[in-house]
Amino acid sequence: MARIIVAEDDQKQAELLRSYLVREGHLVAVVHDGVSALEEIRARKPDLVLLDVMMPRMDGLDVCRVIRSEQIPTAVIMVTARVGDDDQITGLDLGADDYVTKPYSMRQLLARVRAALRRAGLASPAVIVTVDGLHIDRERCEVRVDGHTVELTPRELSILEALAARPGRVFGRQQLMEEAAGFDHYALDRTVDMHVVNLRRKIEADPANPRYVLTVKGRGYKLAEPERAD
């Protein structure tokens, strides 16, 4: 689990990034301007910063310059709509570890995050989770049960991936809505329950007695833990 700061002035995009990174198992803080980004970086000492270039109060290039001048030990990925070679070279010369241009695919960005964390000596959470015949490939967005591919809706897949990020951990309904991509702030608890019911119909041999997505009475849901070899 890495500590990540997302510095992005587009609040909708920042929230989307946060939800995907949390689903990957990371601790994520979000800020929307350069001055706030620098304050959070100094206070939290994150493992990685996703840094938008075009931000109010202080742009991402200046933030990166200060990070490196103060020798704050964090990986930096610049994220920007600027596509010129000169801009990329400037960002890398200032000490950015990587440079991603918009528009980008979320899968590409997450791969860059995993690579940056590996270079920093931090392993990302497991990309592939296997639990007693259930195989979840979080990078390929594929789910198989006993070797057979299962087609899930985006929200069903999002819930399963959130649970798979930390097997055995109990997620409350509200927490699942926060960590699974695709839910808005107005969704109800029963919305999660409905998606879990549909998910179980697709992956469980007996949905009434599930072996994968388990209910913890009064608390929420969890994914059964992978069996450990003795």
C-alpha angles and dihedrals in degrees: 000000000000129000107237132181119203111203106189128140093206099086095198092052091044091054091049091051091047093051093050094046092048088050087055087058101258133134106241134192121186129209130173106208139043098248092052089046092055092047092051093046092052092047101041102032091213125204091229139011125204099205125193112209099213104062133139124253093017127012124233094253091059091046090052090048091054093045091056095040090054090044094232104176102232135121113243127206113186114215117193148143090232108107103177120118091232092059092049092047091049091052093048092045089054089058106269112153094212141001124216122187126212132276094048134159115250089229090057093048093048089050089053090050092051091048093050091049091049090052088050090052095252118126117218119230115277112291092200120047122186122189118177097312097335111111119191118186102190094185095052093035090232129143126191131180116201089342096310120115114239121207112221131181116247092258094046089050091046092054092047092048091050090053091044092055087072112016113202094023116119116234120198116221093253091048091051090053089051096047101037113077119238102043121113127212092260097060116120129228090248089059088066091046090053092052091047090052090052092044092053091050088060103041106026124081087210110022091190089059104033123193098187112036104040130192118228104201114244093001113061137249140325138182114243112255119253113257113257121224114236 
